[in-house]
Amino acid sequence: MQPPLKTLDYFQESYDIRVGQLKEKRAKGTKVIGTFCLFVPDEIIFAAGADRIVLCGGRTDTIALAEQSLPRNICPLIKSSFGAVVDACCGGSLSCAHVQLVDVVVAEATCDGKKKMYELLPRYLPTYVLDLPQKPGSPEAITYFLSELRKFGAYLEDLTGNTIHDEELKKEIHSSNETRRLLHRLFDLRRCDPPPVTGSEVLRVMQRQFFLSPEQFREGIRQLCEEMEQRIPSARTGPRIMISGCPMAAGNTKIAEIVEKKGAVIVVEESCTGTRSFWDLVDEKKEPWAALAERYLAIPCACMTPNDERISRIVDLARQYQVDGVVYYTLQFCHGYNIERLRVQQALREEKIPLLAIESDYGDSDVEQIGIRIDAFLEMIT
């Protein structure tokens, strides 16, 4: 068994450090933007002189508070996120210290549940909604999204008092691409058989991607890659698994931990906390606003239709990482990803790659049942 990677402590201990940093920056006048989704470009936020933290919830303890306003039968990520905002803004005791530092929430019009939750957020925090065309292949989609990004930029200029110059935007695009290249380096190391890091460890690192500052996150990824590159390969321990589907926000590591506890090796994640967050770079040779619109609108989220790009990417990742099977993870009541599972399953069947579909929430009541299903799946593919 490999000894723990020391660099993982850097990410484990980062929360309090980052909260302290944001408090200091906010005291000096920096605006802090709260985001929920990959579709909100960091580059525009940083070019406006603001900072950002992610607000997606992966904890169970904020859900009960959210259910006082939201129906029980919606996605736990929506409820957890909303509950954290309500708790932080109403003097609660659930220790969501980062939420209290947010000046404005920038929300994105993706799934129906989120869009309706965003209508309630202004009771607690100022909220700006970035609209998305949900047929990204239509000729008008890029034009519309570009107009939305420019309006978003104008909003941030009013908020911060800073002008977003093209040169500053290009600088932030280059910075974000540097982060994406480092993540490609990390995920390339996971192609090894066996990989020098577990999927659960990578998940906890990726959950910090949009919480830490870009400089802090890149430094941690560099150190982690260097440490992984020095590791002596060990014997293979189990089948290679890809996790595909819904995002796994901070606090939600249940499925990955069960899969690896049962003896499998998670080698890649097709999710917002995996490849979807960094796979494509922004074209640095193009006009910056147009380049951002093209890159971000190409994110293969299940809110988009048709979503052929996501199906193709899953198959491509399965080939690249030589996976033995795919665990398709859907949060309860996330209808977009749940319905899209059928197309994914059909595409993988043509590659003779088996798929196990798991639908779950943030609670522990189904841990034993999921474990039994994963045991049977791993036995079938070995």
C-alpha positions as CSV (number, residue, x, y, z in Angstrom):
1,M,0.0,0.0,0.0
2,Q,1.3,3.4,-1.0
3,P,2.0,6.0,1.8
4,P,-0.4,9.0,1.8
5,L,0.6,11.9,-0.6
6,K,1.9,14.7,1.6
7,T,0.6,17.4,-0.7
8,L,-3.0,16.4,0.0
9,D,-2.6,18.1,3.4
10,Y,-2.1,21.4,1.5
11,F,-5.7,21.1,0.2
12,Q,-7.1,19.7,3.4
13,E,-5.9,22.7,5.4
14,S,-6.7,25.3,2.8
15,Y,-10.2,26.2,3.9
16,D,-9.4,28.4,7.0
17,I,-6.4,29.9,5.1
18,R,-8.6,30.9,2.2
19,V,-11.4,32.3,4.4
20,G,-8.8,34.5,6.2
21,Q,-7.4,35.7,2.9
22,L,-10.9,36.7,1.6
23,K,-11.6,38.6,4.8
24,E,-8.5,40.6,4.3
25,K,-9.1,41.3,0.7
26,R,-12.7,42.3,1.4
27,A,-11.7,44.7,4.1
28,K,-9.5,46.4,1.5
29,G,-12.5,46.8,-0.9
30,T,-12.3,43.7,-3.1
31,K,-15.7,42.4,-4.1
32,V,-16.2,38.7,-3.5
33,I,-18.4,36.8,-6.1
34,G,-20.2,33.6,-5.2
35,T,-20.7,31.2,-8.1
36,F,-22.4,27.8,-8.6
37,C,-21.4,26.7,-12.0
38,L,-18.7,26.2,-14.6
39,F,-20.6,28.4,-17.0
40,V,-19.6,31.6,-15.1
41,P,-16.2,32.6,-16.5
42,D,-13.6,33.2,-13.8
43,E,-11.6,35.2,-16.3
44,I,-14.2,38.0,-16.4
45,I,-14.5,38.1,-12.6
46,F,-10.7,38.4,-12.0
47,A,-10.3,40.9,-14.9
48,A,-12.7,43.2,-13.0
49,G,-10.5,43.1,-9.9
50,A,-13.0,40.9,-7.9
51,D,-12.4,37.5,-6.3
52,R,-14.7,34.4,-6.3
53,I,-15.6,31.4,-4.3
54,V,-17.9,28.5,-5.2
55,L,-21.1,28.0,-3.3
56,C,-22.2,24.5,-4.4
57,G,-23.3,22.5,-1.4
58,G,-22.4,18.9,-0.8
59,R,-23.4,18.7,2.8
60,T,-26.5,17.2,4.4
61,D,-26.7,19.5,7.4
62,T,-28.0,22.5,5.4
63,I,-30.7,20.6,3.6
64,A,-33.3,20.6,6.3
65,L,-33.2,24.4,6.5
66,A,-33.6,24.6,2.7
67,E,-36.7,22.4,2.8
68,Q,-38.5,25.1,4.8
69,S,-38.7,26.9,1.5
70,L,-38.0,24.4,-1.2
71,P,-39.8,21.1,-2.0
72,R,-38.2,17.9,-0.8
73,N,-38.2,16.3,-4.2
74,I,-35.5,18.4,-5.9
75,C,-31.8,17.8,-6.2
76,P,-29.8,17.7,-3.0
77,L,-27.1,20.0,-4.4
78,I,-29.7,22.8,-4.9
79,K,-31.1,22.3,-1.4
80,S,-27.7,22.1,0.3
81,S,-26.5,25.2,-1.6
82,F,-29.6,27.2,-0.7
83,G,-29.6,26.1,2.9
84,A,-26.0,27.2,3.3
85,V,-26.9,30.7,2.1
86,V,-29.9,30.9,4.3
87,D,-28.0,29.8,7.4
88,A,-25.1,32.1,6.8
89,C,-27.3,35.2,6.1
90,C,-29.6,34.5,9.1
91,G,-26.9,34.0,11.7
92,G,-27.0,30.2,11.7
93,S,-24.5,27.9,13.3
94,L,-23.6,25.5,10.4
95,S,-20.1,27.0,9.9
96,C,-20.5,28.1,6.3
97,A,-18.0,30.9,6.9
98,H,-17.2,31.5,3.3
99,V,-20.8,32.3,2.4
100,Q,-20.8,35.2,4.7
101,L,-18.0,36.8,2.7
102,V,-20.0,37.0,-0.6
103,D,-21.1,40.4,-1.9
104,V,-23.0,39.1,-5.0
105,V,-24.1,35.7,-6.2
106,V,-23.6,35.2,-9.9
107,A,-26.0,32.4,-10.9
108,E,-26.4,30.7,-14.3
109,A,-29.6,29.6,-16.0
110,T,-29.0,25.9,-16.3
111,C,-31.5,23.4,-14.8
112,D,-35.1,24.3,-13.9
113,G,-34.5,23.7,-10.2
114,K,-31.6,26.0,-10.0
115,K,-33.4,28.8,-12.0
116,K,-36.3,28.7,-9.6
117,M,-34.0,28.6,-6.5
118,Y,-32.3,31.7,-7.9
119,E,-35.5,33.6,-7.7
120,L,-35.5,33.1,-3.9
121,L,-31.8,34.0,-3.4
122,P,-32.2,37.8,-3.6
123,R,-34.0,37.6,-0.2
124,Y,-30.6,36.8,1.3
125,L,-27.9,38.0,-1.1
126,P,-27.8,40.2,-4.2
127,T,-28.1,37.9,-7.2
128,Y,-27.2,38.3,-10.9
129,V,-28.3,35.7,-13.3
130,L,-26.2,34.9,-16.4
131,D,-28.5,33.5,-19.1
132,L,-27.5,30.5,-21.3
133,P,-28.7,29.5,-24.7
134,Q,-29.4,25.8,-24.3
135,K,-29.1,24.8,-27.9
136,P,-25.3,25.6,-28.3
137,G,-25.2,24.3,-31.8
138,S,-27.7,26.9,-33.2
139,P,-26.1,29.7,-35.2
140,E,-27.5,32.4,-32.9
141,A,-26.2,30.7,-29.7
142,I,-22.7,32.2,-29.6
143,T,-23.9,35.7,-30.5
144,Y,-26.5,35.6,-27.7
145,F,-24.0,34.2,-25.1
146,L,-21.4,36.8,-26.1
147,S,-23.9,39.5,-25.5
148,E,-24.7,38.0,-22.1
149,L,-21.0,37.9,-21.2
150,R,-20.5,41.5,-22.1
151,K,-23.5,42.5,-20.0
152,F,-22.1,40.5,-17.2
153,G,-18.8,42.3,-17.6
154,A,-20.6,45.7,-17.5
155,Y,-22.3,44.6,-14.3
156,L,-19.0,43.7,-12.7
157,E,-17.5,47.1,-13.8
158,D,-20.3,48.9,-12.0
159,L,-19.9,46.7,-9.0
160,T,-16.2,47.0,-8.6
161,G,-15.6,50.5,-10.2
162,N,-12.9,48.9,-12.4
163,T,-12.8,48.8,-16.2
164,I,-12.3,45.4,-17.8
165,H,-9.6,46.0,-20.4
166,D,-8.9,43.5,-23.1
167,E,-5.3,43.1,-22.1
168,E,-6.3,42.3,-18.5
169,L,-8.9,39.8,-19.8
170,K,-6.2,38.1,-22.0
171,K,-3.9,37.9,-19.0
172,E,-6.7,36.1,-17.0
173,I,-7.4,33.8,-19.9
174,H,-3.7,32.8,-20.0
175,S,-3.8,32.3,-16.2
176,S,-6.9,30.0,-16.4
177,N,-5.3,28.1,-19.3
178,E,-2.2,27.5,-17.1
179,T,-4.5,26.0,-14.5
180,R,-6.2,23.8,-17.1
181,R,-2.8,22.6,-18.4
182,L,-1.7,21.6,-14.9
183,L,-4.9,19.7,-14.4
184,H,-4.2,17.9,-17.7
185,R,-0.8,17.0,-16.3
186,L,-2.5,15.6,-13.1
187,F,-5.0,13.6,-15.1
188,D,-2.4,12.3,-17.5
189,L,-0.6,10.8,-14.5
190,R,-3.8,8.9,-13.7
191,R,-3.5,7.0,-17.0
192,C,-0.8,4.9,-15.4
193,D,-1.7,1.3,-14.4
194,P,-2.1,1.6,-11.4
195,P,-2.5,5.4,-11.1
196,P,-0.3,7.0,-8.3
197,V,-3.3,8.6,-6.6
198,T,-6.8,7.4,-5.7
199,G,-10.0,8.9,-7.2
200,S,-11.2,10.0,-3.7
201,E,-8.0,11.9,-3.2
202,V,-8.3,13.6,-6.6
203,L,-12.0,14.4,-5.9
204,R,-11.1,16.3,-2.7
205,V,-8.5,18.3,-4.6
206,M,-10.9,19.1,-7.4
207,Q,-13.5,20.3,-4.9
208,R,-11.1,23.1,-4.0
209,Q,-10.6,24.2,-7.7
210,F,-13.1,27.1,-7.6
211,F,-12.7,27.9,-3.9
212,L,-8.9,28.6,-3.7
213,S,-7.3,31.5,-5.6
214,P,-5.9,30.4,-9.0
215,E,-2.3,30.9,-7.6
216,Q,-3.0,28.8,-4.5
217,F,-4.7,26.0,-6.5
218,R,-1.9,25.9,-9.1
219,E,0.8,25.7,-6.5
220,G,-0.9,22.8,-4.9
221,I,-1.4,21.0,-8.2
222,R,2.3,21.5,-9.1
223,Q,3.4,20.0,-5.8
224,L,1.0,17.1,-6.1
225,C,2.1,16.3,-9.7
226,E,5.8,16.4,-8.7
227,E,5.1,14.1,-5.7
228,M,3.1,11.7,-7.9
229,E,5.9,11.6,-10.5
230,Q,8.3,10.4,-7.8
231,R,6.2,7.5,-6.7
232,I,7.3,4.0,-7.3
233,P,4.6,2.1,-9.2
234,S,2.8,-0.6,-7.1
235,A,0.9,-3.7,-8.2
236,R,-2.5,-3.1,-9.8
237,T,-5.3,-3.5,-7.2
238,G,-8.5,-3.6,-9.1
239,P,-10.6,-2.8,-12.2
240,R,-10.2,0.7,-13.7
241,I,-13.4,2.8,-13.2
242,M,-14.7,6.0,-14.7
243,I,-17.3,8.0,-12.7
244,S,-19.6,10.0,-15.0
245,G,-22.5,12.2,-14.3
246,C,-23.5,14.8,-11.7
247,P,-21.0,17.1,-9.9
248,M,-19.7,16.1,-6.5
249,A,-19.6,19.3,-4.5
250,A,-17.4,19.6,-1.4
251,G,-18.6,17.3,1.3
252,N,-20.0,14.7,-1.2
253,T,-17.5,11.9,-1.6
254,K,-19.8,9.0,-0.9
255,I,-19.8,7.2,-4.2
256,A,-16.1,7.5,-4.9
257,E,-15.3,6.2,-1.4
258,I,-17.6,3.2,-1.7
259,V,-16.2,2.3,-5.2
260,E,-12.6,2.3,-3.9
261,K,-13.4,0.6,-0.7
262,K,-14.8,-2.3,-2.8
263,G,-11.4,-2.6,-4.4
264,A,-11.8,-0.7,-7.7
265,V,-9.5,2.1,-9.0
266,I,-11.1,5.3,-10.1
267,V,-8.9,6.7,-12.9
268,V,-11.0,9.5,-14.3
269,E,-14.2,11.5,-13.7
270,E,-16.5,12.9,-16.4
271,S,-18.2,15.5,-14.3
272,C,-18.1,19.2,-13.3
273,T,-15.7,18.2,-10.5
274,G,-13.7,16.3,-13.1
275,T,-12.7,16.7,-16.7
276,R,-15.7,18.9,-17.6
277,S,-14.1,21.8,-15.6
278,F,-10.8,22.0,-17.4
279,W,-10.7,19.8,-20.5
280,D,-11.0,22.6,-23.1
281,L,-8.8,25.6,-23.2
282,V,-9.7,29.2,-24.2
283,D,-8.2,30.1,-27.6
284,E,-5.7,32.8,-26.7
285,K,-5.3,33.8,-30.3
286,K,-8.9,35.0,-30.7
287,E,-10.6,38.2,-29.5
288,P,-10.9,37.5,-25.8
289,W,-14.7,38.0,-25.3
290,A,-15.5,35.8,-28.3
291,A,-13.0,33.2,-27.2
292,L,-14.6,33.0,-23.8
293,A,-18.1,32.7,-25.3
294,E,-17.0,29.8,-27.5
295,R,-15.2,27.9,-24.8
296,Y,-17.8,28.2,-22.1
297,L,-20.7,27.5,-24.3
298,A,-19.0,24.3,-25.4
299,I,-19.1,22.8,-21.8
300,P,-21.1,19.5,-22.3
301,C,-23.7,19.9,-19.6
302,A,-26.9,17.8,-19.5
303,C,-28.9,21.1,-19.5
304,M,-27.8,21.5,-23.2
305,T,-29.7,19.9,-26.1
306,P,-28.7,18.0,-28.1
307,N,-25.7,17.0,-26.0
308,D,-23.8,14.8,-28.5
309,E,-20.5,16.3,-27.4
310,R,-20.8,14.8,-24.0
311,I,-21.6,11.3,-25.3
312,S,-18.6,11.4,-27.6
313,R,-16.4,12.7,-24.8
314,I,-17.4,9.9,-22.4
315,V,-16.5,7.3,-25.0
316,D,-13.2,9.0,-25.7
317,L,-12.3,9.2,-22.1
318,A,-13.2,5.5,-21.6
319,R,-10.7,4.7,-24.4
320,Q,-8.0,7.0,-23.3
321,Y,-8.0,5.8,-19.7
322,Q,-8.6,2.1,-20.6
323,V,-11.5,1.8,-18.2
324,D,-13.1,-1.6,-17.4
325,G,-16.4,0.0,-16.4
326,V,-18.3,3.2,-15.9
327,V,-20.2,4.1,-12.7
328,Y,-22.9,6.6,-13.8
329,Y,-23.8,8.7,-10.8
330,T,-26.9,10.8,-10.7
331,L,-28.2,13.0,-7.8
332,Q,-31.8,12.2,-7.0
333,F,-34.3,14.3,-9.0
334,C,-31.6,15.4,-11.5
335,H,-33.6,14.6,-14.5
336,G,-31.2,15.9,-17.1
337,Y,-28.4,13.6,-16.2
338,N,-30.7,10.7,-15.4
339,I,-32.5,10.8,-18.8
340,E,-29.2,11.2,-20.6
341,R,-27.9,8.0,-19.1
342,L,-29.7,5.9,-21.7
343,R,-27.7,7.5,-24.6
344,V,-24.5,7.1,-22.6
345,Q,-25.2,3.5,-21.9
346,Q,-26.0,2.8,-25.6
347,A,-22.7,4.4,-26.7
348,L,-20.6,2.5,-24.2
349,R,-22.3,-0.8,-25.1
350,E,-21.0,-0.4,-28.6
351,E,-17.5,-0.2,-27.1
352,K,-18.3,-3.2,-24.9
353,I,-17.9,-1.2,-21.7
354,P,-20.4,-2.0,-19.0
355,L,-22.2,0.8,-17.0
356,L,-23.6,0.8,-13.5
357,A,-26.3,3.5,-12.9
358,I,-26.5,4.8,-9.3
359,E,-29.0,7.4,-8.2
360,S,-28.4,8.8,-4.7
361,D,-28.6,11.8,-2.3
362,Y,-26.2,13.1,0.3
363,G,-27.4,10.8,3.1
364,D,-25.9,7.5,4.3
365,S,-29.1,5.4,4.3
366,D,-28.2,3.7,1.0
367,V,-24.5,3.1,1.6
368,E,-24.9,-0.6,2.2
369,Q,-27.3,-1.1,-0.8
370,I,-24.9,0.8,-3.1
371,G,-22.0,-1.3,-1.8
372,I,-23.8,-4.5,-2.7
373,R,-24.5,-3.2,-6.2
374,I,-20.9,-2.1,-6.7
375,D,-19.7,-5.5,-5.5
376,A,-21.8,-7.3,-8.1
377,F,-20.7,-4.9,-10.8
378,L,-17.0,-5.3,-10.1
379,E,-17.4,-9.1,-9.9
380,M,-19.1,-9.0,-13.3
381,I,-16.3,-7.0,-15.0
382,T,-13.3,-8.9,-13.5
